[in-house]
Amino acid sequence: MNLGNQSPQNNGPKQDLGGITGDNKAQAKLDTDSLLWQQQQEMLTKLRQKLADLVRAKKMGANCDADIAATFRMLSGRLHIAEWDSLLPAFDAIQRLDVSCHRAIIVFGGWHHSGDLPNLNGVPKDLVNLFRAYYGLFNIENQCHKVAKEGSQTWSDEVDSLIKWLATYRDLLPIGLWRKHDELLALINQKKPNLELEIENALLFVHPRIFAYSPTAKNPVAGWQDFYKFVAAYRRLVPKFHSEFGHYYWGIYLS
Protein backbone atom coordinates (compact mmCIF):
# COMPACT_ATOMS: atom_id res chain seq x y z
CA MET A 1 0.00 0.00 0.00
CA ASN A 2 1.45 3.38 -0.99
CA LEU A 3 0.21 6.12 1.28
CA GLY A 4 0.55 9.78 0.43
CA ASN A 5 1.32 12.54 2.91
CA GLN A 6 -2.07 14.19 2.60
CA SER A 7 -4.49 14.14 5.49
CA PRO A 8 -8.07 15.40 5.80
CA GLN A 9 -7.14 18.06 8.35
CA ASN A 10 -3.86 19.21 6.84
CA ASN A 11 -4.30 19.19 3.06
CA GLY A 12 -7.71 17.74 2.28
CA PRO A 13 -11.38 18.62 2.60
CA LYS A 14 -12.80 19.61 5.97
CA GLN A 15 -14.49 16.93 8.03
CA ASP A 16 -18.07 17.34 9.21
CA LEU A 17 -17.65 15.46 12.47
CA GLY A 18 -20.76 16.41 14.40
CA GLY A 19 -21.27 15.88 18.14
CA ILE A 20 -17.90 17.43 19.01
CA THR A 21 -17.24 18.89 22.46
CA GLY A 22 -14.13 20.54 23.86
CA ASP A 23 -12.37 23.91 23.76
CA ASN A 24 -9.75 23.03 21.16
CA LYS A 25 -9.10 20.51 18.44
CA ALA A 26 -6.44 18.65 20.40
CA GLN A 27 -8.86 17.91 23.21
CA ALA A 28 -12.04 17.57 21.15
CA LYS A 29 -14.05 14.41 21.75
CA LEU A 30 -17.18 13.03 20.20
CA ASP A 31 -20.23 13.45 22.40
CA THR A 32 -21.62 10.01 21.66
CA ASP A 33 -24.25 10.30 24.38
CA SER A 34 -26.01 13.25 22.78
CA LEU A 35 -29.34 12.81 21.03
CA LEU A 36 -27.98 14.76 18.05
CA TRP A 37 -25.04 12.37 17.62
CA GLN A 38 -27.32 9.34 17.86
CA GLN A 39 -29.67 10.75 15.23
CA GLN A 40 -26.76 11.63 12.96
CA GLN A 41 -25.46 8.07 13.10
CA GLU A 42 -28.94 6.64 12.55
CA MET A 43 -29.21 8.77 9.39
CA LEU A 44 -25.80 7.63 8.16
CA THR A 45 -26.75 3.99 8.80
CA LYS A 46 -29.85 4.46 6.61
CA LEU A 47 -27.80 6.12 3.88
CA ARG A 48 -25.21 3.32 3.83
CA GLN A 49 -27.93 0.71 3.51
CA LYS A 50 -29.70 2.74 0.82
CA LEU A 51 -26.50 3.02 -1.20
CA ALA A 52 -25.90 -0.73 -0.99
CA ASP A 53 -29.51 -1.42 -2.06
CA LEU A 54 -29.29 1.02 -4.98
CA VAL A 55 -26.01 -0.42 -6.25
CA ARG A 56 -27.54 -3.88 -6.07
CA ALA A 57 -30.61 -2.67 -7.97
CA LYS A 58 -28.44 -1.07 -10.65
CA LYS A 59 -26.65 -4.37 -11.13
CA MET A 60 -30.07 -5.94 -11.79
CA GLY A 61 -30.80 -3.32 -14.45
CA ALA A 62 -32.52 -0.52 -12.57
CA ASN A 63 -32.04 3.05 -13.79
CA CYS A 64 -30.99 4.67 -10.50
CA ASP A 65 -27.78 6.56 -11.22
CA ALA A 66 -29.23 9.84 -9.95
CA ASP A 67 -30.34 8.27 -6.66
CA ILE A 68 -26.93 6.63 -6.23
CA ALA A 69 -25.15 9.93 -6.79
CA ALA A 70 -27.41 11.76 -4.34
CA THR A 71 -27.04 9.09 -1.65
CA PHE A 72 -23.27 8.95 -2.02
CA ARG A 73 -23.09 12.73 -1.78
CA MET A 74 -25.07 12.69 1.49
CA LEU A 75 -22.96 10.01 3.20
CA SER A 76 -19.58 11.35 2.08
CA GLY A 77 -17.79 14.03 4.07
CA ARG A 78 -19.22 12.64 7.34
CA LEU A 79 -17.66 10.63 10.13
CA HIS A 80 -19.46 7.29 10.41
CA ILE A 81 -19.12 5.38 13.68
CA ALA A 82 -20.50 1.86 13.56
CA GLU A 83 -19.76 -1.82 13.88
CA TRP A 84 -17.77 -3.48 11.09
CA ASP A 85 -20.73 -5.42 9.70
CA SER A 86 -22.70 -2.19 9.39
CA LEU A 87 -19.96 -0.47 7.39
CA LEU A 88 -18.93 -3.32 5.11
CA PRO A 89 -21.90 -3.17 2.66
CA ALA A 90 -21.10 0.49 1.99
CA PHE A 91 -17.45 -0.32 1.28
CA ASP A 92 -18.47 -2.97 -1.25
CA ALA A 93 -21.03 -0.64 -2.83
CA ILE A 94 -18.53 2.22 -3.24
CA GLN A 95 -16.05 -0.19 -4.81
CA ARG A 96 -18.60 -0.67 -7.62
CA LEU A 97 -19.15 3.06 -8.19
CA ASP A 98 -17.53 5.17 -10.89
CA VAL A 99 -13.85 5.92 -10.39
CA SER A 100 -14.73 9.58 -9.72
CA CYS A 101 -16.06 8.43 -6.33
CA HIS A 102 -12.68 6.87 -5.54
CA ARG A 103 -10.68 10.11 -5.83
CA ALA A 104 -10.81 10.58 -2.11
CA ILE A 105 -9.14 10.54 1.25
CA ILE A 106 -10.38 7.68 3.41
CA VAL A 107 -10.39 8.08 7.18
CA PHE A 108 -10.51 4.83 9.12
CA GLY A 109 -9.79 3.70 12.65
CA GLY A 110 -11.18 2.21 15.80
CA TRP A 111 -9.79 -0.63 17.90
CA HIS A 112 -11.04 1.06 21.10
CA HIS A 113 -10.40 4.55 19.73
CA SER A 114 -11.14 7.07 22.50
CA GLY A 115 -12.91 9.71 20.41
CA ASP A 116 -9.97 12.11 20.34
CA LEU A 117 -9.54 13.55 16.85
CA PRO A 118 -5.95 14.78 16.42
CA ASN A 119 -4.30 15.53 13.09
CA LEU A 120 -4.47 12.42 10.93
CA ASN A 121 -1.42 10.67 9.55
CA GLY A 122 -0.90 7.74 7.22
CA VAL A 123 -1.27 4.11 8.33
CA PRO A 124 1.66 2.90 10.49
CA LYS A 125 4.19 1.15 8.24
CA ASP A 126 4.31 -2.05 10.29
CA LEU A 127 0.53 -2.39 10.03
CA VAL A 128 0.67 -1.77 6.27
CA ASN A 129 3.24 -4.55 5.91
CA LEU A 130 1.20 -7.03 7.97
CA PHE A 131 -1.96 -6.45 5.95
CA ARG A 132 0.01 -6.59 2.70
CA ALA A 133 1.26 -10.02 3.70
CA TYR A 134 -2.19 -11.30 4.60
CA TYR A 135 -3.69 -9.85 1.42
CA GLY A 136 -1.03 -11.66 -0.60
CA LEU A 137 -1.48 -14.99 1.17
CA PHE A 138 -5.24 -15.21 0.75
CA ASN A 139 -5.07 -14.15 -2.91
CA ILE A 140 -2.41 -16.74 -3.68
CA GLU A 141 -4.40 -19.36 -1.77
CA ASN A 142 -7.53 -18.48 -3.73
CA GLN A 143 -5.68 -18.58 -7.05
CA CYS A 144 -4.10 -21.92 -6.14
CA HIS A 145 -7.57 -23.41 -5.63
CA LYS A 146 -8.65 -22.06 -9.05
CA VAL A 147 -5.68 -23.76 -10.70
CA ALA A 148 -6.40 -27.02 -8.86
CA LYS A 149 -9.96 -27.05 -10.24
CA GLU A 150 -8.54 -27.18 -13.76
CA GLY A 151 -7.24 -30.68 -13.11
CA SER A 152 -4.47 -31.89 -15.37
CA GLN A 153 -3.86 -28.67 -17.32
CA THR A 154 -0.21 -27.63 -17.12
CA TRP A 155 -0.71 -24.08 -18.43
CA SER A 156 -3.63 -21.68 -18.54
CA ASP A 157 -4.66 -18.15 -17.66
CA GLU A 158 -5.24 -19.32 -14.09
CA VAL A 159 -1.72 -20.75 -13.87
CA ASP A 160 -0.31 -17.55 -15.34
CA SER A 161 -2.21 -15.54 -12.75
CA LEU A 162 -0.86 -17.71 -9.93
CA ILE A 163 2.71 -17.13 -11.13
CA LYS A 164 2.09 -13.37 -11.23
CA TRP A 165 0.75 -13.39 -7.66
CA LEU A 166 3.77 -15.38 -6.50
CA ALA A 167 6.11 -13.01 -8.33
CA THR A 168 4.48 -10.03 -6.60
CA TYR A 169 4.82 -11.66 -3.19
CA ARG A 170 8.09 -13.54 -3.74
CA ASP A 171 9.22 -12.27 -0.32
CA LEU A 172 6.46 -14.38 1.28
CA LEU A 173 6.40 -17.59 -0.76
CA PRO A 174 8.81 -19.33 -3.17
CA ILE A 175 7.74 -18.71 -6.74
CA GLY A 176 8.94 -22.20 -7.67
CA LEU A 177 5.98 -23.71 -5.82
CA TRP A 178 3.60 -22.72 -8.61
CA ARG A 179 3.77 -26.34 -9.83
CA LYS A 180 3.44 -27.88 -6.33
CA HIS A 181 -0.02 -26.89 -5.17
CA ASP A 182 -0.14 -29.14 -2.12
CA GLU A 183 3.18 -27.79 -0.84
CA LEU A 184 2.10 -24.21 -1.57
CA LEU A 185 -1.21 -24.56 0.28
CA ALA A 186 0.51 -26.29 3.20
CA LEU A 187 2.98 -23.42 3.51
CA ILE A 188 0.18 -20.84 3.36
CA ASN A 189 -1.78 -22.70 6.04
CA GLN A 190 1.35 -22.75 8.16
CA LYS A 191 1.93 -19.00 7.82
CA LYS A 192 -1.62 -17.69 8.21
CA PRO A 193 -2.35 -18.49 11.90
CA ASN A 194 0.81 -16.74 13.10
CA LEU A 195 0.15 -13.78 10.84
CA GLU A 196 -3.45 -13.51 12.06
CA LEU A 197 -2.26 -13.46 15.67
CA GLU A 198 0.43 -10.91 14.82
CA ILE A 199 -2.14 -8.61 13.21
CA GLU A 200 -4.52 -8.91 16.17
CA ASN A 201 -1.66 -8.12 18.53
CA ALA A 202 -0.66 -5.11 16.42
CA LEU A 203 -4.22 -3.75 16.43
CA LEU A 204 -4.46 -4.02 20.20
CA PHE A 205 -1.39 -1.79 20.56
CA VAL A 206 -1.63 0.34 17.40
CA HIS A 207 -1.10 4.08 17.67
CA PRO A 208 -2.64 6.23 16.34
CA ARG A 209 -5.93 4.35 16.29
CA ILE A 210 -7.41 6.42 13.47
CA PHE A 211 -5.58 7.39 10.28
CA ALA A 212 -5.95 8.33 6.61
CA TYR A 213 -5.51 6.55 3.29
CA SER A 214 -4.58 9.29 0.83
CA PRO A 215 -4.20 9.87 -2.91
CA THR A 216 -0.70 10.29 -4.28
CA ALA A 217 0.61 12.81 -6.77
CA LYS A 218 0.64 10.13 -9.47
CA ASN A 219 -2.53 8.24 -8.52
CA PRO A 220 -5.65 10.14 -7.40
CA VAL A 221 -7.44 6.89 -6.48
CA ALA A 222 -4.56 5.40 -4.46
CA GLY A 223 -6.28 6.19 -1.17
CA TRP A 224 -9.38 4.18 -2.04
CA GLN A 225 -7.38 1.37 -3.65
CA ASP A 226 -5.20 0.99 -0.56
CA PHE A 227 -8.20 1.16 1.76
CA TYR A 228 -10.12 -1.49 -0.17
CA LYS A 229 -7.11 -3.82 -0.06
CA PHE A 230 -7.26 -3.41 3.70
CA VAL A 231 -11.01 -4.19 3.62
CA ALA A 232 -10.38 -7.33 1.54
CA ALA A 233 -7.94 -8.65 4.15
CA TYR A 234 -9.73 -7.43 7.28
CA ARG A 235 -13.08 -9.00 6.40
CA ARG A 236 -11.37 -12.39 6.48
CA LEU A 237 -9.50 -11.63 9.70
CA VAL A 238 -12.37 -10.40 11.88
CA PRO A 239 -13.93 -13.87 12.45
CA LYS A 240 -10.52 -15.18 13.55
CA PHE A 241 -9.82 -12.55 16.22
CA HIS A 242 -10.16 -13.40 19.90
CA SER A 243 -10.50 -9.72 20.80
CA GLU A 244 -13.55 -7.47 20.50
CA PHE A 245 -12.72 -4.15 18.87
CA GLY A 246 -16.10 -2.40 19.10
CA HIS A 247 -17.02 0.47 16.82
CA TYR A 248 -15.01 1.73 13.86
CA TYR A 249 -14.59 5.28 12.56
CA TRP A 250 -14.86 5.80 8.81
CA GLY A 251 -15.29 8.66 6.38
CA ILE A 252 -14.76 9.25 2.66
CA TYR A 253 -13.76 12.80 1.67
CA LEU A 254 -13.63 13.57 -2.04
CA SER A 255 -10.37 15.26 -3.01
C-alpha positions as CSV (number, residue, x, y, z in Angstrom):
1,M,0.0,0.0,0.0
2,N,1.4,3.4,-1.0
3,L,0.2,6.1,1.3
4,G,0.6,9.8,0.4
5,N,1.3,12.5,2.9
6,Q,-2.1,14.2,2.6
7,S,-4.5,14.1,5.5
8,P,-8.1,15.4,5.8
9,Q,-7.1,18.1,8.3
10,N,-3.9,19.2,6.8
11,N,-4.3,19.2,3.1
12,G,-7.7,17.7,2.3
13,P,-11.4,18.6,2.6
14,K,-12.8,19.6,6.0
15,Q,-14.5,16.9,8.0
16,D,-18.1,17.3,9.2
17,L,-17.6,15.5,12.5
18,G,-20.8,16.4,14.4
19,G,-21.3,15.9,18.1
20,I,-17.9,17.4,19.0
21,T,-17.2,18.9,22.5
22,G,-14.1,20.5,23.9
23,D,-12.4,23.9,23.8
24,N,-9.8,23.0,21.2
25,K,-9.1,20.5,18.4
26,A,-6.4,18.7,20.4
27,Q,-8.9,17.9,23.2
28,A,-12.0,17.6,21.2
29,K,-14.0,14.4,21.7
30,L,-17.2,13.0,20.2
31,D,-20.2,13.5,22.4
32,T,-21.6,10.0,21.7
33,D,-24.2,10.3,24.4
34,S,-26.0,13.3,22.8
35,L,-29.3,12.8,21.0
36,L,-28.0,14.8,18.0
37,W,-25.0,12.4,17.6
38,Q,-27.3,9.3,17.9
39,Q,-29.7,10.8,15.2
40,Q,-26.8,11.6,13.0
41,Q,-25.5,8.1,13.1
42,E,-28.9,6.6,12.5
43,M,-29.2,8.8,9.4
44,L,-25.8,7.6,8.2
45,T,-26.8,4.0,8.8
46,K,-29.8,4.5,6.6
47,L,-27.8,6.1,3.9
48,R,-25.2,3.3,3.8
49,Q,-27.9,0.7,3.5
50,K,-29.7,2.7,0.8
51,L,-26.5,3.0,-1.2
52,A,-25.9,-0.7,-1.0
53,D,-29.5,-1.4,-2.1
54,L,-29.3,1.0,-5.0
55,V,-26.0,-0.4,-6.3
56,R,-27.5,-3.9,-6.1
57,A,-30.6,-2.7,-8.0
58,K,-28.4,-1.1,-10.6
59,K,-26.7,-4.4,-11.1
60,M,-30.1,-5.9,-11.8
61,G,-30.8,-3.3,-14.5
62,A,-32.5,-0.5,-12.6
63,N,-32.0,3.1,-13.8
64,C,-31.0,4.7,-10.5
65,D,-27.8,6.6,-11.2
66,A,-29.2,9.8,-9.9
67,D,-30.3,8.3,-6.7
68,I,-26.9,6.6,-6.2
69,A,-25.1,9.9,-6.8
70,A,-27.4,11.8,-4.3
71,T,-27.0,9.1,-1.6
72,F,-23.3,8.9,-2.0
73,R,-23.1,12.7,-1.8
74,M,-25.1,12.7,1.5
75,L,-23.0,10.0,3.2
76,S,-19.6,11.4,2.1
77,G,-17.8,14.0,4.1
78,R,-19.2,12.6,7.3
79,L,-17.7,10.6,10.1
80,H,-19.5,7.3,10.4
81,I,-19.1,5.4,13.7
82,A,-20.5,1.9,13.6
83,E,-19.8,-1.8,13.9
84,W,-17.8,-3.5,11.1
85,D,-20.7,-5.4,9.7
86,S,-22.7,-2.2,9.4
87,L,-20.0,-0.5,7.4
88,L,-18.9,-3.3,5.1
89,P,-21.9,-3.2,2.7
90,A,-21.1,0.5,2.0
91,F,-17.4,-0.3,1.3
92,D,-18.5,-3.0,-1.3
93,A,-21.0,-0.6,-2.8
94,I,-18.5,2.2,-3.2
95,Q,-16.0,-0.2,-4.8
96,R,-18.6,-0.7,-7.6
97,L,-19.2,3.1,-8.2
98,D,-17.5,5.2,-10.9
99,V,-13.8,5.9,-10.4
100,S,-14.7,9.6,-9.7
101,C,-16.1,8.4,-6.3
102,H,-12.7,6.9,-5.5
103,R,-10.7,10.1,-5.8
104,A,-10.8,10.6,-2.1
105,I,-9.1,10.5,1.3
106,I,-10.4,7.7,3.4
107,V,-10.4,8.1,7.2
108,F,-10.5,4.8,9.1
109,G,-9.8,3.7,12.6
110,G,-11.2,2.2,15.8
111,W,-9.8,-0.6,17.9
112,H,-11.0,1.1,21.1
113,H,-10.4,4.5,19.7
114,S,-11.1,7.1,22.5
115,G,-12.9,9.7,20.4
116,D,-10.0,12.1,20.3
117,L,-9.5,13.6,16.8
118,P,-6.0,14.8,16.4
119,N,-4.3,15.5,13.1
120,L,-4.5,12.4,10.9
121,N,-1.4,10.7,9.5
122,G,-0.9,7.7,7.2
123,V,-1.3,4.1,8.3
124,P,1.7,2.9,10.5
125,K,4.2,1.1,8.2
126,D,4.3,-2.1,10.3
127,L,0.5,-2.4,10.0
128,V,0.7,-1.8,6.3
129,N,3.2,-4.5,5.9
130,L,1.2,-7.0,8.0
131,F,-2.0,-6.4,5.9
132,R,0.0,-6.6,2.7
133,A,1.3,-10.0,3.7
134,Y,-2.2,-11.3,4.6
135,Y,-3.7,-9.8,1.4
136,G,-1.0,-11.7,-0.6
137,L,-1.5,-15.0,1.2
138,F,-5.2,-15.2,0.8
139,N,-5.1,-14.1,-2.9
140,I,-2.4,-16.7,-3.7
141,E,-4.4,-19.4,-1.8
142,N,-7.5,-18.5,-3.7
143,Q,-5.7,-18.6,-7.0
144,C,-4.1,-21.9,-6.1
145,H,-7.6,-23.4,-5.6
146,K,-8.6,-22.1,-9.0
147,V,-5.7,-23.8,-10.7
148,A,-6.4,-27.0,-8.9
149,K,-10.0,-27.0,-10.2
150,E,-8.5,-27.2,-13.8
151,G,-7.2,-30.7,-13.1
152,S,-4.5,-31.9,-15.4
153,Q,-3.9,-28.7,-17.3
154,T,-0.2,-27.6,-17.1
155,W,-0.7,-24.1,-18.4
156,S,-3.6,-21.7,-18.5
157,D,-4.7,-18.1,-17.7
158,E,-5.2,-19.3,-14.1
159,V,-1.7,-20.7,-13.9
160,D,-0.3,-17.6,-15.3
161,S,-2.2,-15.5,-12.8
162,L,-0.9,-17.7,-9.9
163,I,2.7,-17.1,-11.1
164,K,2.1,-13.4,-11.2
165,W,0.7,-13.4,-7.7
166,L,3.8,-15.4,-6.5
167,A,6.1,-13.0,-8.3
168,T,4.5,-10.0,-6.6
169,Y,4.8,-11.7,-3.2
170,R,8.1,-13.5,-3.7
171,D,9.2,-12.3,-0.3
172,L,6.5,-14.4,1.3
173,L,6.4,-17.6,-0.8
174,P,8.8,-19.3,-3.2
175,I,7.7,-18.7,-6.7
176,G,8.9,-22.2,-7.7
177,L,6.0,-23.7,-5.8
178,W,3.6,-22.7,-8.6
179,R,3.8,-26.3,-9.8
180,K,3.4,-27.9,-6.3
181,H,0.0,-26.9,-5.2
182,D,-0.1,-29.1,-2.1
183,E,3.2,-27.8,-0.8
184,L,2.1,-24.2,-1.6
185,L,-1.2,-24.6,0.3
186,A,0.5,-26.3,3.2
187,L,3.0,-23.4,3.5
188,I,0.2,-20.8,3.4
189,N,-1.8,-22.7,6.0
190,Q,1.4,-22.8,8.2
191,K,1.9,-19.0,7.8
192,K,-1.6,-17.7,8.2
193,P,-2.3,-18.5,11.9
194,N,0.8,-16.7,13.1
195,L,0.2,-13.8,10.8
196,E,-3.5,-13.5,12.1
197,L,-2.3,-13.5,15.7
198,E,0.4,-10.9,14.8
199,I,-2.1,-8.6,13.2
200,E,-4.5,-8.9,16.2
201,N,-1.7,-8.1,18.5
202,A,-0.7,-5.1,16.4
203,L,-4.2,-3.7,16.4
204,L,-4.5,-4.0,20.2
205,F,-1.4,-1.8,20.6
206,V,-1.6,0.3,17.4
207,H,-1.1,4.1,17.7
208,P,-2.6,6.2,16.3
209,R,-5.9,4.4,16.3
210,I,-7.4,6.4,13.5
211,F,-5.6,7.4,10.3
212,A,-5.9,8.3,6.6
213,Y,-5.5,6.5,3.3
214,S,-4.6,9.3,0.8
215,P,-4.2,9.9,-2.9
216,T,-0.7,10.3,-4.3
217,A,0.6,12.8,-6.8
218,K,0.6,10.1,-9.5
219,N,-2.5,8.2,-8.5
220,P,-5.7,10.1,-7.4
221,V,-7.4,6.9,-6.5
222,A,-4.6,5.4,-4.5
223,G,-6.3,6.2,-1.2
224,W,-9.4,4.2,-2.0
225,Q,-7.4,1.4,-3.6
226,D,-5.2,1.0,-0.6
227,F,-8.2,1.2,1.8
228,Y,-10.1,-1.5,-0.2
229,K,-7.1,-3.8,-0.1
230,F,-7.3,-3.4,3.7
231,V,-11.0,-4.2,3.6
232,A,-10.4,-7.3,1.5
233,A,-7.9,-8.7,4.1
234,Y,-9.7,-7.4,7.3
235,R,-13.1,-9.0,6.4
236,R,-11.4,-12.4,6.5
237,L,-9.5,-11.6,9.7
238,V,-12.4,-10.4,11.9
239,P,-13.9,-13.9,12.4
240,K,-10.5,-15.2,13.5
241,F,-9.8,-12.6,16.2
242,H,-10.2,-13.4,19.9
243,S,-10.5,-9.7,20.8
244,E,-13.6,-7.5,20.5
245,F,-12.7,-4.2,18.9
246,G,-16.1,-2.4,19.1
247,H,-17.0,0.5,16.8
248,Y,-15.0,1.7,13.9
249,Y,-14.6,5.3,12.6
250,W,-14.9,5.8,8.8
251,G,-15.3,8.7,6.4
252,I,-14.8,9.2,2.7
253,Y,-13.8,12.8,1.7
254,L,-13.6,13.6,-2.0
255,S,-10.4,15.3,-3.0
